[in-house]
Amino acid sequence: MPPRKGAPIGQCRVCQGWGEKPQYADCAACSPWRRKYPDQIACRRCGHISHVNTDGLCRLCLLTIRLDDPEWIADPVPGRPSQLMLILRGDRLPSSQPLIRSLRGKAPDRSRPPAWLSRLRAAASEPADDPRVCPPTTRGQLLLFQPRRQLTNAQAWSIQDRDLPDFEPLREIVIAHAADHGLSTQWWRVVCLMIRLALAIRDADGDDLVREESLDDLPSFRDITSQFLRGQGLLRPRRGSRPLVPHKPIHALSATS
């Protein structure tokens, strides 16, 4: 198709694409992009000095990520190449909106990819499983005595990603109980952390069931934890009293995970 009269053919000074440029200096897509992002800094992906958006990406790199390189979001290696675009009349390129953006008056679109920084942090983060907290041992071993542990909230958070048998079904039960009784998210999260500690003690003792005596070592929510464990047949009844050892002061658990 021949170009419109008066529209020059050449290279866009922003994306370096080649084709018809009604705006003379920029292509039709880069002209508003340059006005919206007037400052020029190094793009996080290609490294070239250009007009970058709130993700720190130039328009060409953003298009390349959407079309060919979505894996870059989780592994943002700098100095990546980009494929130059042909600017053809009637050929509309994909949206160059930021990877994540606010939608006024609407619920977030969960199908869109999250911000590249969040993906990077998630990919780089390590599971929380401190091997010093109740390290599991071989099932069935005979304990000479029941150790006394004064566990804390911080230790509960430190093993929140440990793979504990029987935890997931219990978690679903706790969440359903909270919903039925109008209890907060904070409540069921704390209870789930206490159940994790109880199951970690069980595995550290090499037992099949949680000894009721071991619940004395939890920093909080001992009674409700015992109820959920007993309801699932995971609690061994108390065989005798233990000397009372007062816990150290505890801090309120954060609701974040």
C-alpha positions in Angstrom: 0.0 0.0 0.0 1.5 3.4 -1.0 2.1 5.9 1.8 -0.3 8.7 2.3 0.7 11.9 0.6 3.1 13.9 2.6 4.0 11.1 5.1 7.7 10.5 5.1 9.4 7.1 5.2 12.2 6.7 7.7 13.4 5.6 11.1 11.6 6.6 14.4 14.0 8.4 16.7 12.5 6.7 19.8 12.0 3.0 18.9 14.3 2.9 15.9 11.5 1.3 13.9 11.4 1.8 10.1 8.4 2.8 8.1 5.8 5.6 7.5 6.0 8.4 10.1 3.1 10.9 9.9 4.7 12.7 12.9 8.0 13.1 10.9 10.3 12.5 13.8 8.5 9.8 15.7 6.2 7.0 14.8 2.5 7.3 15.7 3.0 5.2 18.8 6.2 6.7 20.1 5.1 10.3 19.7 2.6 10.2 22.7 5.0 7.9 24.6 7.8 10.5 24.4 5.5 13.2 25.7 4.3 11.0 28.5 7.8 10.0 29.6 10.0 13.0 28.7 13.0 12.1 30.7 15.6 9.8 29.2 17.6 7.3 31.3 19.0 3.8 30.7 16.4 1.1 30.0 16.6 -1.7 32.5 16.4 -4.3 29.8 18.4 -3.1 26.8 20.5 -0.5 28.6 20.1 2.2 25.9 19.3 5.7 26.9 15.7 6.3 26.0 12.3 7.4 27.3 11.3 4.8 29.9 8.1 4.2 31.7 7.3 3.5 35.3 8.7 -0.1 34.9 12.0 1.4 33.8 11.5 0.0 30.3 11.7 1.7 26.9 8.7 1.2 24.6 10.5 -1.3 22.4 11.7 -3.5 25.3 8.2 -3.5 26.7 6.8 -4.7 23.4 9.5 -7.3 23.1 8.6 -8.6 26.6 5.0 -8.9 25.7 5.6 -10.6 22.4 8.7 -12.8 22.7 10.4 -12.5 26.1 8.0 -12.7 29.1 10.5 -14.8 31.0 12.6 -11.6 31.4 10.1 -10.4 34.1 11.3 -13.2 36.5 15.0 -12.9 35.4 15.6 -9.3 34.5 19.1 -9.6 33.0 20.3 -6.3 31.5 21.8 -5.9 28.0 19.1 -7.9 26.3 18.6 -7.4 22.5 15.4 -6.2 21.0 13.9 -6.7 17.5 13.3 -3.5 15.6 9.7 -3.1 14.4 8.4 -2.3 10.9 6.0 0.6 11.0 3.2 -0.4 8.6 0.0 1.5 8.0 -3.0 -0.4 9.5 -0.7 -2.8 11.5 -1.5 -2.0 15.1 1.2 -3.1 17.6 0.3 -4.6 21.0 -0.4 -2.3 23.9 2.7 -0.6 25.4 1.0 0.1 28.8 3.1 -0.6 31.9 3.2 -4.3 33.0 0.9 -3.4 35.9 -1.2 -0.3 36.2 -4.1 0.9 38.3 -7.6 0.7 37.0 -9.8 3.5 38.4 -13.0 2.2 39.8 -12.4 -1.4 38.7 -11.1 -4.5 40.5 -7.5 -5.5 39.5 -7.2 -7.7 36.5 -5.5 -10.8 37.9 -4.8 -12.1 34.4 -2.2 -9.3 33.9 1.4 -10.1 34.9 2.4 -8.5 38.2 5.1 -5.8 38.4 8.5 -7.0 37.3 10.0 -6.1 40.6 7.5 -8.2 42.5 8.2 -11.2 40.2 11.9 -10.7 40.7 11.6 -10.6 44.5 9.4 -13.7 44.4 11.9 -15.6 42.2 14.9 -14.6 44.3 13.3 -15.3 47.7 14.1 -18.5 49.5 11.4 -20.6 51.3 11.2 -19.8 55.0 12.3 -23.0 56.7 14.9 -22.5 59.5 16.5 -25.9 60.1 17.3 -24.9 63.7 13.6 -24.8 64.6 12.3 -28.3 65.5 14.4 -30.2 63.0 12.5 -33.3 61.9 13.9 -36.7 62.9 13.2 -40.4 62.1 9.6 -41.5 62.8 9.2 -44.1 65.5 12.3 -43.4 67.6 11.9 -43.7 71.3 12.4 -40.5 73.3 14.1 -40.9 76.7 12.3 -37.7 77.9 10.0 -35.1 76.5 12.1 -31.9 75.8 10.7 -28.6 76.9 10.7 -26.0 74.2 9.8 -22.3 74.7 8.8 -21.5 71.1 8.1 -17.9 69.9 6.2 -16.2 67.2 9.4 -15.5 65.3 10.1 -19.2 65.2 6.6 -19.8 63.9 7.2 -17.5 61.0 10.7 -18.9 60.3 9.2 -22.3 59.3 6.1 -21.1 57.5 7.1 -22.8 54.2 8.2 -26.1 55.7 6.4 -29.1 54.2 4.5 -30.6 57.1 2.2 -33.6 56.6 -1.4 -33.1 57.6 -1.1 -29.3 57.6 -3.0 -28.4 54.4 -6.3 -30.2 55.3 -6.1 -28.5 58.8 -5.5 -25.1 57.2 -8.7 -25.5 55.1 -10.7 -26.5 58.2 -9.4 -23.5 60.2 -10.2 -21.1 57.3 -13.7 -22.5 57.0 -14.2 -22.2 60.8 -13.1 -18.6 60.7 -15.5 -17.8 57.9 -18.5 -19.5 59.6 -17.9 -17.7 62.9 -17.0 -14.2 61.5 -13.4 -14.4 62.6 -10.7 -12.3 61.0 -7.9 -13.3 58.6 -5.4 -12.4 61.4 -7.1 -15.0 63.6 -6.9 -17.9 61.3 -3.3 -17.0 60.2 -2.1 -17.0 63.8 -3.9 -20.3 64.5 -2.4 -21.9 61.4 1.1 -20.8 62.5 0.5 -22.4 65.9 -0.7 -25.6 64.2 2.5 -25.6 62.1 4.6 -25.3 65.3 2.7 -28.2 66.8 3.2 -30.4 63.8 6.9 -29.4 63.7 7.2 -30.6 67.3 5.6 -33.9 66.4 8.1 -34.4 63.5 11.0 -33.4 65.7 9.9 -36.0 68.3 9.6 -38.6 65.6 6.0 -39.3 66.6 2.9 -40.0 64.5 0.7 -37.8 66.7 1.1 -34.4 68.5 1.5 -35.0 72.2 -0.9 -32.8 74.1 1.9 -31.9 76.5 3.9 -30.3 73.7 1.2 -27.7 73.2 2.3 -26.1 76.4 5.3 -24.9 74.4 3.3 -22.8 72.0 3.3 -19.0 72.5 -0.4 -18.6 72.1 -3.8 -20.2 71.0 -3.0 -23.5 72.7 -6.6 -24.5 73.4 -8.0 -23.8 69.9 -5.0 -25.6 68.4 -5.7 -28.6 70.5 -9.3 -28.6 69.4 -8.4 -28.7 65.7 -5.8 -31.4 66.2 -8.1 -33.5 68.3 -10.9 -33.1 65.7 -8.6 -34.6 63.0 -7.3 -37.4 65.2 -3.9 -35.9 65.4 -3.6 -35.3 69.2 -2.4 -37.8 71.7 -4.0 -37.2 75.1 -2.0 -35.8 77.9 -0.3 -38.5 80.0 0.8 -36.5 82.9 1.3 -32.9 84.1 4.4 -31.0 83.2 6.1 -28.4 85.4 4.8 -24.9 84.4 7.5 -22.8 82.8 6.3 -19.2 82.1 6.7 -18.1 78.6 8.7 -15.0 77.7 6.6 -12.0 76.6 5.4 -12.4 73.0 4.8 -9.8 70.4 1.6 -9.6 68.3 1.9 -11.5 65.0 1.9 -9.6 61.8 -1.0 -10.4 59.4 1.4 -10.6 56.5 2.9 -13.8 55.2 
